[in-house]
């Protein structure tokens, strides 16, 4: 009975090691293949969109020349009447 338990335990350990090792190698190869595919993916994208998608120039901030207008400051006639004793 004891030999059977030891045999089953060793087989379970061996199976676990095989699964872990195969998972490790599959995972590391997948990472390498994804990093190798990046330049190819960019080249395919450039070839597929050449002449079909117009290039857009960046305009910048369209509100850069706008004056600072705060309607609350212009419409409140009571800004100078009350001073808060606990704050600024």
N, C-alpha and C positions, 0 to 999 in steps of 0.2 A: 504494500500500500504506500509506503514511504517513497519507493522508487518512482511510482507513478506520479505522485505529487511533485517530486523534484523534476521529473521529465516534463510535466505540464508547465511548471513554472519556468523552466529554461526555454521551452518552446514559446511561451508568451513573451518572454524577454526578447528572444530573437525576432519574433514577428514585430514587436514594438520598435526595435532598432531598425529593422528593414523599412518599416513605414516612415519613421523619422528621417532616415537617410534619403529615401526616395523623395519625400516631401521637400527636404532641404535642397536637393539637386534640381528638382523641378522649379522651385521658387527662385533659385539663383539664376537659372537659365532664362526664366521669364523676364527677370529684371534686365539682364544683358540684352535680350532680344528687343525689349521696349526701347532701350537707349540707342540701339543700333538702328531702329526704325524711324527715329525722329528726323534725320536728314532726308531720308527717302520720302517720308510723309510731307515734308515741306516742299520738296521738289515736285511731287505729284500735285499738291495744291496749287503751286505756282503755274504748272503746266495746264491745269484744268481751268484756271481762272484768267489766263492770259487773254486780254482783249475783251473779256466778257464783263468784268466788273470795273467800272471807272474808278480812277484814283481820286480820293477826296483830299483837298487841302484843309489844313486846320485853320479855322477862322480866328481863334483866340477868344477873348472875352468880349461879347458884343455890348455889354453894359459898362465898359471901361470909361467911356466918355460921358456917362450920365451924371447929372448933378445929384448931390445928396439931398434928398427931399424927405423929411419926416413930417407927415401931416399932423401928428400929435403935438409936436413942439410948436407948430404955427397956430394951431387952433385953441390951445389951452391958455386962457388969459390969467389963470390963477397960479402960475408957476412961481412968482416972486412973493406971494402973499403969506404963505405958511412955511415956517421952518420947523423941521422935525427935531425935537430936543434930544432924541435918542440916537440919531444917525447923522449922516453928513448933510 
